[in-house]
Amino acid sequence: MSSDIHLGGILMIALITVLCAFPLGFLLRSRLSACVAYIAIFSYTFTFQSVDLVRGWVGDRTRGFPEDPQAVSWEYLAVTGAIYLIGFGLIVVGHRLGTKRRNRTTAVDLDPAR
């Protein structure tokens, strides 16, 4: 496997993860809904990325996969899996911050002296 770990493809899913995971967790009240939306977005992006890498591999570019079709690309699996898990972590962080912000009390007590 070449030393550059498919930077174009990895960059695509990393960018989508950063741009979508945290805002989904922050903006959606339900963490489950945020996770399902992230799964859908990540699946679409991963499929698009995989098709792009396979097209390049068929055209004799080994950017996405090893030259040997029998070899398993463990590096690709590890990096994309790590990005996937980081996305869920960003959802959790975003959800906690969003919940804190929504539950913050900003009301002023207008009742005269008690």
Rosetta blueprint (number, residue, H / E / L):
1 M L
2 S L
3 S L
4 D L
5 I L
6 H L
7 L H
8 G H
9 G H
10 I H
11 L H
12 M H
13 I H
14 A H
15 L H
16 I H
17 T H
18 V H
19 L H
20 C H
21 A H
22 F H
23 P H
24 L H
25 G H
26 F H
27 L H
28 L L
29 R L
30 S L
31 R H
32 L H
33 S H
34 A H
35 C H
36 V H
37 A H
38 Y H
39 I H
40 A H
41 I H
42 F H
43 S H
44 Y H
45 T H
46 F H
47 T H
48 F H
49 Q H
50 S H
51 V H
52 D H
53 L H
54 V H
55 R H
56 G H
57 W H
58 V H
59 G L
60 D L
61 R L
62 T L
63 R L
64 G L
65 F L
66 P L
67 E L
68 D L
69 P L
70 Q L
71 A L
72 V L
73 S L
74 W H
75 E H
76 Y H
77 L H
78 A H
79 V H
80 T H
81 G H
82 A H
83 I H
84 Y H
85 L H
86 I H
87 G H
88 F H
89 G H
90 L H
91 I H
92 V H
93 V H
94 G H
95 H H
96 R H
97 L H
98 G H
99 T H
100 K H
101 R H
102 R H
103 N H
104 R L
105 T L
106 T L
107 A L
108 V L
109 D L
110 L L
111 D L
112 P L
113 A L
114 R L
